[in-house]
């Protein structure tokens, strides 16, 4: 399993954090990556196949970067760690 945290420095409301985590996962799914959020939406998890290839990892990284850029520049103007 791999995971990373989104940084919601200015958001104290737990429900809003969960909604943002869900929105990020939906955006990722639209880009072709299946993710799961936990820890009140802060932690994003992915579980690649144990036989994942180097090219699949590179593709996933590219899609994650694209998702982060889209998410950061869309309606959600938050800083991501």
C-alpha positions, 0 to 999 in steps of 0.5 A: 500500500502507498499513501500520502496526505493532503494538507488542509491547514486552514480547514478545521471542519472535519466534514469539510475535510472529508468532502475534500478528500472525497472530491480529490478521489472523484477527480482522480477516478475521472483521470483513471486512478482508483484511490481511497481516502481515510483519516478524515479525508487527509490521507489518500491511499492506493494499492497497486498490484504487486506485479506493477511495472515501471511504466505503470508506476510512471503513468500513475505518477503522471496521473496523480500530478495531473489530478493534484494540479486540477484539484488545486486550480479548480474550486478548491484553492488549498495547499497540498503537501 
